[in-house]
Amino acid sequence: MKRSKLKEILKKRTPESRRYYRLYRDLALWEDFLRIVAKNHTKKYRAAKNFARYDVCEQYGVSEKTFYVIRNILRSLCEDV
């Protein structure tokens, strides 16, 4: 499934969306991460993903270990992560 499909599922109130409800924060975190990576690439940062990960972890108050757990969960569900 694609991230856009997961977003659609989360917006509707169905039994399937209730099952995926905990992923809403994770998906928002990942979207912010991708947005910051793109911004860092335009600024020509060398380690754009590292800086983005630090920013997202600080913003959401999660550790790096939790960030990677979220990434792995989303990778198992979405093919475009």
All heavy atoms as an XYZ file, in Angstrom:
703
protein
N       0.845     -1.165      0.000
C       0.000      0.000      0.000
C       0.891      1.227      0.000
O       1.991      1.213      0.514
C      -0.942     -0.100      1.202
C      -0.937      1.015      2.179
S      -2.097      0.993      3.546
C      -2.357     -0.654      3.979
N       0.409      2.298     -0.564
C       1.136      3.559     -0.616
C       0.778      4.418      0.595
O      -0.221      4.187      1.256
C       0.773      4.313     -1.889
C       1.122      3.549     -3.147
C       2.283      4.171     -3.780
C       2.557      3.480     -5.108
N       3.923      3.489     -5.425
N       1.607      5.417      0.878
C       1.330      6.315      2.003
C       0.022      7.059      1.804
O      -0.726      7.283      2.752
C       2.471      7.316      2.169
C       3.688      6.740      2.796
C       4.697      7.802      3.203
N       4.735      8.981      2.375
C       5.654      9.216      1.439
N       6.599      8.343      1.214
N       5.634     10.326      0.743
N      -0.267      7.441      0.559
C      -1.512      8.163      0.296
C      -2.725      7.286      0.601
O      -3.731      7.760      1.129
C      -1.557      8.639     -1.156
O      -1.423      7.551     -2.034
N      -2.633      6.002      0.301
C      -3.720      5.060      0.606
C      -3.898      4.944      2.125
O      -5.020      4.916      2.630
C      -3.398      3.702     -0.004
C      -4.324      2.593      0.348
C      -5.452      2.496     -0.631
C      -6.221      1.225     -0.339
N      -7.617      1.389     -0.439
N      -2.792      4.884      2.860
C      -2.861      4.810      4.312
C      -3.486      6.075      4.887
O      -4.281      6.004      5.824
C      -1.470      4.578      4.901
C      -1.374      4.380      6.405
C      -2.213      3.181      6.851
C       0.066      4.187      6.818
N      -3.177      7.243      4.300
C      -3.793      8.490      4.744
C      -5.303      8.446      4.552
O      -6.059      8.885      5.412
C      -3.239      9.675      3.963
C      -1.957     10.205      4.476
C      -1.602     11.448      3.680
C      -0.237     11.932      3.991
N       0.127     13.097      3.194
N      -5.750      7.936      3.404
C      -7.185      7.834      3.139
C      -7.860      6.914      4.152
O      -8.945      7.213      4.635
C      -7.429      7.310      1.730
C      -7.088      8.283      0.648
C      -7.231      7.665     -0.724
O      -7.923      6.626     -0.852
O      -6.657      8.222     -1.675
N      -7.234      5.812      4.464
C      -7.793      4.864      5.435
C      -7.921      5.522      6.794
O      -8.929      5.365      7.490
C      -6.916      3.597      5.518
C      -7.048      2.773      4.240
C      -7.298      2.747      6.723
C      -6.064      1.623      4.146
N      -6.922      6.301      7.178
C      -6.929      6.924      8.498
C      -7.974      8.032      8.616
O      -8.460      8.298      9.710
C      -5.548      7.469      8.831
C      -4.481      6.410      9.073
C      -3.114      7.056      9.192
C      -4.792      5.609     10.311
N      -8.324      8.684      7.510
C      -9.299      9.769      7.557
C     -10.728      9.266      7.694
O     -11.583      9.968      8.217
C      -9.170     10.646      6.318
C      -7.921     11.503      6.351
C      -7.838     12.415      5.182
C      -6.550     13.223      5.263
N      -6.428     14.143      4.158
N     -11.020      8.061      7.224
C     -12.370      7.508      7.307
C     -12.551      6.774      8.629
O     -11.611      6.242      9.194
C     -12.616      6.533      6.152
C     -12.529      7.171      4.796
C     -12.680      6.136      3.721
C     -12.437      6.739      2.349
N     -12.433      5.715      1.315
N     -13.771      6.741      9.114
C     -14.067      5.997     10.352
C     -14.605      4.611      9.989
O     -15.791      4.431      9.763
C     -15.087      6.750     11.189
C     -14.519      7.987     11.783
C     -15.498      8.593     12.744
N     -14.900      9.750     13.367
C     -14.566      9.801     14.635
N     -14.802      8.788     15.424
N     -14.013     10.886     15.115
N     -13.709      3.682      9.940
C     -14.050      2.298      9.640
C     -13.296      1.404     10.620
O     -12.368      1.846     11.286
C     -13.643      1.927      8.195
O     -12.230      2.066      8.074
C     -14.337      2.810      7.170
N     -13.691      0.141     10.714
C     -12.917     -0.774     11.581
C     -11.445     -0.858     11.176
O     -10.563     -0.975     12.019
C     -13.615     -2.117     11.397
C     -14.999     -1.767     10.972
C     -14.883     -0.490     10.175
N     -11.186     -0.762      9.881
C      -9.798     -0.811      9.414
C      -9.026      0.428      9.876
O      -7.873      0.337     10.284
C      -9.763     -0.907      7.895
C      -8.380     -1.136      7.344
C      -8.371     -1.263      5.842
O      -9.314     -0.796      5.187
O      -7.407     -1.839      5.333
N      -9.675      1.592      9.847
C      -8.987      2.815     10.290
C      -8.730      2.783     11.791
O      -7.745      3.325     12.270
C      -9.797      4.055      9.916
O     -10.970      4.148     10.677
N      -9.610      2.161     12.540
C      -9.374      2.030     13.981
C      -8.156      1.159     14.258
O      -7.418      1.379     15.207
C     -10.608      1.451     14.665
C     -11.736      2.433     14.733
C     -12.879      1.907     15.570
N     -14.010      2.796     15.458
C     -15.112      2.525     14.801
N     -15.248      1.354     14.192
N     -16.093      3.395     14.747
N      -7.969      0.154     13.424
C      -6.814     -0.724     13.587
C      -5.513      0.029     13.316
O      -4.494     -0.198     13.972
C      -6.940     -1.901     12.635
C      -5.901     -2.970     12.880
C      -6.107     -4.145     11.990
N      -5.540     -3.813     10.699
C      -5.629     -4.580      9.636
N      -6.298     -5.700      9.685
N      -5.086     -4.226      8.510
N      -5.556      0.949     12.360
C      -4.370      1.705     11.990
C      -4.265      3.041     12.718
O      -3.386      3.827     12.420
C      -4.359      1.981     10.485
C      -4.091      0.772      9.639
C      -4.967      0.407      8.627
C      -2.962      0.000      9.826
C      -4.730     -0.690      7.829
C      -2.715     -1.100      9.037
C      -3.594     -1.432      8.042
O      -3.354     -2.517      7.257
N      -5.140      3.334     13.673
C      -5.177      4.650     14.302
C      -3.848      5.042     14.946
O      -3.441      6.191     14.872
C      -6.289      4.712     15.354
C      -6.383      6.057     16.005
C      -6.899      7.131     15.304
C      -5.918      6.275     17.294
C      -6.974      8.384     15.874
C      -5.984      7.524     17.875
C      -6.523      8.572     17.160
O      -6.582      9.804     17.733
N      -3.179      4.107     15.529
C      -1.902      4.413     16.184
C      -0.850      4.853     15.177
O       0.137      5.491     15.528
C      -1.397      3.199     16.961
C      -2.376      2.762     18.025
C      -1.862      1.618     18.817
N      -1.260      2.185     20.000
C      -0.258      1.657     20.656
N       0.262      0.529     20.248
N       0.227      2.221     21.716
N      -1.054      4.553     13.914
C      -0.086      4.933     12.895
C      -0.241      6.384     12.451
O       0.596      6.894     11.712
C      -0.233      4.027     11.667
C       0.150      2.575     11.878
C      -0.154      1.766     10.636
C       1.616      2.463     12.225
N      -1.304      7.055     12.897
C      -1.525      8.432     12.463
C      -0.353      9.324     12.851
O       0.162     10.078     12.044
C      -2.833      8.965     13.053
C      -3.236     10.284     12.486
C      -3.758     10.357     11.205
C      -3.064     11.450     13.207
C      -4.105     11.564     10.655
C      -3.410     12.669     12.671
C      -3.939     12.722     11.403
O      -4.282     13.916     10.862
N       0.088      9.232     14.102
C       1.231     10.026     14.555
C       2.489      9.615     13.812
O       3.287     10.449     13.397
C       1.460      9.840     16.056
C       2.671     10.631     16.543
C       3.184     10.092     17.820
N       3.656      8.725     17.641
C       4.634      8.192     18.336
N       5.208      8.866     19.286
N       5.022      6.962     18.129
N       2.661      8.328     13.616
C       3.849      7.833     12.934
C       3.914      8.343     11.496
O       4.980      8.720     11.008
C       3.871      6.310     12.947
C       3.919      5.737     14.345
O       4.187      6.499     15.289
O       3.681      4.525     14.485
N       2.765      8.354     10.834
C       2.730      8.830      9.459
C       3.008     10.331      9.397
O       3.735     10.797      8.514
C       1.377      8.509      8.825
C       1.263      8.721      7.331
C       2.263      7.839      6.600
C      -0.139      8.405      6.865
N       2.490     11.079     10.351
C       2.768     12.521     10.410
C       4.252     12.760     10.658
O       4.863     13.654     10.039
C       1.931     13.169     11.502
N       4.848     11.974     11.542
C       6.274     12.073     11.821
C       7.076     11.807     10.556
O       8.007     12.550     10.236
C       6.647     11.079     12.913
C       8.102     11.050     13.353
C       8.158     10.813     14.854
C       8.862      9.958     12.644
N       6.709     10.782      9.812
C       7.453     10.427      8.607
C       7.301     11.498      7.527
O       8.263     11.831      6.833
C       7.004      9.065      8.079
C       7.946      8.560      7.059
C       7.774      8.533      5.719
C       9.257      8.046      7.287
N       8.878      8.030      5.093
C       9.801      7.721      6.037
C      10.008      7.840      8.427
C      11.077      7.195      5.905
C      11.281      7.298      8.289
C      11.800      6.984      7.040
N       6.097     12.057      7.385
C       5.882     13.115      6.405
C       6.740     14.338      6.754
O       7.319     14.961      5.867
C       4.405     13.505      6.348
C       3.499     12.418      5.808
C       3.704     12.124      4.344
O       4.079     13.042      3.589
O       3.477     10.970      3.944
N       6.822     14.680      8.022
C       7.674     15.788      8.447
C       9.140     15.488      8.164
O       9.889     16.362      7.731
C       7.484     16.094      9.930
C       6.197     16.835     10.211
O       5.566     17.327      9.258
O       5.826     16.910     11.398
N       9.545     14.264      8.406
C      10.917     13.853      8.130
C      11.246     14.040      6.653
O      12.281     14.623      6.305
C      11.126     12.392      8.547
C      12.443     11.811      8.123
C      13.613     12.179      8.757
C      12.512     10.892      7.090
C      14.832     11.644      8.364
C      13.713     10.351      6.704
C      14.889     10.738      7.338
N      10.365     13.587      5.774
C      10.613     13.716      4.336
C      10.636     15.182      3.906
O      11.439     15.577      3.052
C       9.550     12.952      3.552
C       9.579     11.433      3.710
C       8.433     10.811      2.932
C      10.908     10.857      3.268
N       9.776     16.001      4.497
C       9.746     17.419      4.177
C      11.056     18.092      4.583
O      11.641     18.873      3.818
C       8.571     18.084      4.892
C       8.407     19.559      4.597
C       7.253     20.165      5.383
N       7.249     19.830      6.797
C       8.025     20.401      7.721
N       8.879     21.331      7.369
N       7.941     20.043      8.991
N      11.565     17.749      5.763
C      12.818     18.344      6.250
C      14.004     17.846      5.429
O      14.933     18.607      5.146
C      13.005     18.061      7.749
C      11.915     18.778      8.550
C      14.371     18.500      8.234
C      11.866     18.390     10.011
N      13.983     16.588      5.018
C      15.065     16.061      4.164
C      15.108     16.831      2.849
O      16.176     17.229      2.380
C      14.890     14.550      3.909
C      15.790     14.074      2.792
C      15.180     13.762      5.168
N      13.935     17.063      2.249
C      13.894     17.813      0.994
C      14.417     19.236      1.190
O      15.163     19.756      0.347
C      12.467     17.841      0.456
N      14.048     19.859      2.305
C      14.523     21.209      2.596
C      16.031     21.207      2.780
O      16.730     22.100      2.287
C      13.837     21.737      3.855
C      14.212     23.157      4.212
C      13.485     23.625      5.452
C      14.119     22.962      6.654
N      13.642     23.443      7.942
N      16.560     20.202      3.471
C      18.003     20.117      3.699
C      18.769     19.866      2.409
O      19.898     20.326      2.261
C      18.321     19.043      4.733
C      17.906     19.437      6.129
O      17.600     20.593      6.389
N      17.874     18.476      7.033
N      18.164     19.111      1.481
C      18.825     18.883      0.190
C      18.928     20.184     -0.597
O      19.929     20.415     -1.280
C      18.073     17.841     -0.637
C      18.428     16.439     -0.284
N      19.697     15.917     -0.416
C      17.676     15.423      0.206
C      19.707     14.663     -0.030
N      18.488     14.337      0.368
N      17.898     21.027     -0.512
C      17.964     22.303     -1.231
C      19.000     23.232     -0.611
O      19.565     24.067     -1.308
C      16.598     23.018     -1.252
O      16.173     23.271      0.083
C      15.566     22.188     -1.982
N      19.267     23.065      0.682
C      20.293     23.866      1.355
C      21.683     23.268      1.177
O      22.659     23.798      1.687
C      19.990     23.979      2.851
C      18.793     24.831      3.156
C      18.590     24.920      4.650
C      17.454     25.811      5.004
N      17.267     25.914      6.459
N      21.757     22.138      0.469
C      23.029     21.458      0.160
C      23.740     20.929      1.400
O      24.971     20.937      1.475
C      23.979     22.379     -0.608
C      23.415     22.988     -1.849
C      23.271     21.988     -2.949
C      22.867     22.718     -4.214
N      22.201     21.921     -5.148
N      22.974     20.454      2.390
C      23.592     19.822      3.557
C      24.138     18.466      3.154
O      23.527     17.751      2.366
C      22.585     19.630      4.684
C      22.188     20.886      5.427
C      21.053     20.901      6.202
C      22.944     22.033      5.362
C      20.680     22.042      6.896
C      22.593     23.178      6.043
C      21.462     23.170      6.804
O      21.096     24.292      7.481
N      25.268     18.104      3.711
C      25.860     16.802      3.388
C      25.076     15.661      4.003
O      24.807     14.675      3.345
C      27.287     16.752      3.911
C      28.265     17.330      2.956
C      29.596     16.852      3.340
N      29.894     15.714      2.493
C      31.101     15.420      2.094
N      32.100     16.125      2.476
N      31.312     14.400      1.320
N      24.754     15.770      5.265
C      24.033     14.702      5.974
C      22.589     15.151      6.198
O      22.133     15.330      7.319
C      24.719     14.394      7.287
N      21.866     15.290      5.099
C      20.505     15.834      5.162
C      19.578     14.953      5.995
O      18.765     15.456      6.777
C      19.948     15.991      3.750
N      19.705     13.644      5.851
C      18.826     12.736      6.599
C      19.146     12.745      8.090
O      18.251     12.651      8.918
C      18.918     11.317      6.046
C      18.279     11.185      4.684
C      18.306      9.758      4.203
C      17.661      9.652      2.845
N      17.684      8.277      2.340
N      20.417     12.841      8.432
C      20.777     12.894      9.851
C      20.210     14.141     10.519
O      19.638     14.067     11.599
C      22.295     12.866     10.031
C      22.870     11.492      9.835
O      22.181     10.496      9.954
N      24.145     11.442      9.514
N      20.405     15.291      9.873
C      19.869     16.528     10.437
C      18.354     16.468     10.541
O      17.767     16.938     11.518
C      20.298     17.739      9.609
C      21.740     18.099      9.774
C      22.594     18.144      8.691
C      22.252     18.396     11.026
C      23.927     18.485      8.835
C      23.588     18.741     11.190
C      24.422     18.781     10.090
N      17.698     15.888      9.528
C      16.242     15.771      9.557
C      15.797     14.844     10.686
O      14.818     15.136     11.382
C      15.735     15.255      8.215
N      16.514     13.750     10.868
C      16.154     12.826     11.946
C      16.297     13.496     13.307
O      15.429     13.363     14.169
C      17.036     11.567     11.879
C      16.612     10.511     12.878
C      17.481      9.272     12.831
N      18.798      9.582     13.357
C      19.933      9.512     12.655
N      19.927      9.134     11.411
N      21.086      9.798     13.216
N      17.373     14.250     13.494
C      17.551     14.963     14.764
C      16.412     15.952     14.996
O      15.877     16.041     16.102
C      18.881     15.718     14.790
C      20.110     14.848     14.675
C      21.249     15.308     14.031
C      20.138     13.565     15.212
C      22.381     14.519     13.926
C      21.271     12.772     15.111
C      22.387     13.253     14.466
O      23.509     12.481     14.359
N      16.051     16.699     13.961
C      14.969     17.684     14.096
C      13.642     17.016     14.427
O      12.904     17.484     15.301
C      14.822     18.500     12.813
C      15.981     19.448     12.583
O      16.751     19.695     13.542
O      16.120     19.931     11.442
N      13.320     15.936     13.740
C      12.042     15.252     13.962
C      12.003     14.617     15.344
O      10.985     14.704     16.040
C      11.788     14.201     12.853
C      10.663     13.268     13.204
C      11.491     14.899     11.540
N      13.086     14.007     15.754
C      13.123     13.393     17.090
C      12.948     14.445     18.173
O      12.237     14.217     19.151
C      14.431     12.627     17.293
S      14.536     11.096     16.384
N      13.551     15.595     17.979
C      13.402     16.672     18.959
C      11.987     17.232     18.944
O      11.398     17.480     19.998
C      14.403     17.777     18.654
C      14.362     18.917     19.637
C      15.375     19.990     19.283
O      16.463     19.644     18.786
O      15.055     21.155     19.496
N      11.443     17.412     17.765
C      10.109     17.997     17.628
C       9.029     17.100     18.224
O       8.126     17.578     18.901
C       9.820     18.250     16.148
C       8.469     18.850     15.869
C       8.249     19.037     14.378
O       9.127     18.755     13.566
N       7.083     19.500     14.015
N       9.105     15.793     17.961
C       8.094     14.859     18.443
C       8.420     14.267     19.809
O       7.603     13.558     20.389
C       7.890     13.727     17.435
C       7.069     14.151     16.246
C       7.650     14.742     15.144
C       5.691     13.975     16.242
C       6.907     15.138     14.068
C       4.938     14.365     15.172
C       5.543     14.949     14.086
O       4.787     15.352     13.016
N       9.615     14.498     20.287
C      10.000     13.983     21.600
C      10.181     12.483     21.624
O       9.810     11.819     22.583
N      10.763     11.945     20.565
C      11.020     10.504     20.503
C      12.522     10.277     20.415
O      13.280     11.148     19.978
C      10.315      9.840     19.287
C       8.824      9.964     19.392
C      10.802     10.402     17.978
N      12.936      9.105     20.824
C      14.356      8.760     20.737
C      14.669      8.240     19.334
O      13.776      7.970     18.536
C      14.699      7.699     21.771
O      14.048      6.488     21.457
N      15.952      8.092     19.054
C      16.352      7.562     17.750
C      15.874      6.120     17.584
O      15.492      5.717     16.492
C      17.861      7.643     17.579
C      18.356      9.043     17.327
C      19.813      9.070     16.938
O      20.251      8.193     16.172
O      20.508      9.981     17.411
N      15.904      5.366     18.667
C      15.434      3.979     18.609
C      13.960      3.935     18.217
O      13.569      3.146     17.357
C      15.642      3.307     19.965
C      15.250      1.864     19.989
C      15.531      1.247     21.346
C      15.072     -0.191     21.376
N      15.292     -0.789     22.688
N      13.153      4.812     18.805
C      11.732      4.872     18.464
C      11.542      5.310     17.021
O      10.666      4.810     16.321
C      10.998      5.843     19.411
O      11.238      5.435     20.748
C       9.513      5.861     19.144
N      12.368      6.248     16.560
C      12.298      6.692     15.170
C      12.504      5.511     14.221
O      11.753      5.337     13.259
C      13.357      7.765     14.904
C      13.413      8.204     13.478
C      12.538      9.158     12.995
C      14.346      7.658     12.617
C      12.586      9.560     11.677
C      14.408      8.054     11.298
C      13.523      9.002     10.822
N      13.497      4.681     14.511
C      13.762      3.545     13.639
C      12.672      2.479     13.746
O      12.365      1.803     12.758
C      15.138      2.951     13.932
C      16.248      3.836     13.420
C      17.163      4.404     14.290
C      16.380      4.125     12.077
C      18.177      5.225     13.832
C      17.382      4.940     11.601
C      18.273      5.483     12.477
O      19.258      6.299     12.015
N      12.074      2.326     14.905
C      10.949      1.394     15.049
C       9.788      1.868     14.191
O       9.155      1.075     13.476
C      10.525      1.253     16.531
C       9.202      0.543     16.664
C      11.601      0.535     17.311
N       9.498      3.177     14.241
C       8.426      3.744     13.426
C       8.727      3.543     11.947
O       7.853      3.165     11.162
C       8.241      5.235     13.761
C       7.631      5.373     15.155
C       7.387      5.940     12.725
C       7.627      6.781     15.693
N       9.965      3.784     11.548
C      10.348      3.588     10.152
C      10.142      2.149      9.716
O       9.604      1.884      8.635
C      11.812      3.979      9.949
C      12.242      3.870      8.497
C      13.710      3.913      8.342
N      14.300      2.732      8.955
C      15.586      2.468      8.963
N      16.431      3.313      8.434
N      16.059      1.376      9.531
N      10.512      1.209     10.558
C      10.362     -0.200     10.209
C       8.898     -0.604     10.102
O       8.527     -1.383      9.227
C      11.086     -1.079     11.220
C      12.585     -0.931     11.126
O      13.113     -0.509     10.104
N      13.277     -1.253     12.204
N       8.056     -0.081     10.988
C       6.625     -0.384     10.923
C       6.038      0.159      9.633
O       5.288     -0.529      8.929
C       5.889      0.197     12.154
C       6.270     -0.591     13.407
C       4.378      0.170     11.947
C       5.797      0.050     14.696
N       6.363      1.398      9.312
C       5.840      1.986      8.085
C       6.398      1.305      6.844
O       5.693      1.149      5.847
C       6.146      3.489      8.044
C       5.345      4.331      9.028
C       5.846      5.772      9.000
C       3.872      4.281      8.710
N       7.637      0.868      6.902
C       8.213      0.132      5.772
C       7.489     -1.185      5.526
O       7.328     -1.597      4.380
C       9.682     -0.164      6.048
C      10.584      0.649      5.257
C      12.000      0.147      5.368
N      12.872      1.229      5.010
C      14.146      1.270      5.258
N      14.714      0.281      5.893
N      14.863      2.295      4.878
N       7.083     -1.837      6.614
C       6.391     -3.113      6.441
C       4.979     -2.915      5.875
O       4.455     -3.796      5.220
C       6.325     -3.869      7.762
O       5.491     -3.203      8.674
N       4.383     -1.747      6.113
C       3.031     -1.475      5.616
C       3.010     -0.785      4.261
O       2.170     -1.070      3.424
C       2.265     -0.604      6.614
C       1.841     -1.278      7.903
C       1.223     -0.246      8.829
C       0.854     -2.380      7.624
N       3.919      0.163      4.064
C       3.908      0.987      2.852
C       5.127      0.688      2.005
O       6.241      0.639      2.516
C       3.897      2.474      3.205
S       2.520      2.955      4.238
N       4.913      0.573      0.727
C       6.028      0.252     -0.152
C       6.834      1.481     -0.560
O       7.930      1.350     -1.078
C       5.505     -0.449     -1.403
C       4.491      0.371     -2.159
C       3.608     -0.454     -3.047
O       3.346     -1.600     -2.726
O       3.186      0.089     -4.065
N       6.320      2.674     -0.306
C       7.038      3.881     -0.717
C       7.681      4.616      0.448
O       7.855      5.815      0.410
C       6.111      4.822     -1.500
C       4.898      5.248     -0.696
O       4.621      4.636      0.334
O       4.222      6.194     -1.126
N       8.073      3.893      1.483
C       8.781      4.510      2.612
C      10.251      4.232      2.458
O      10.678      3.215      2.054
C       8.266      3.952      3.953
C       9.128      4.379      5.103
C       6.839      4.405      4.164
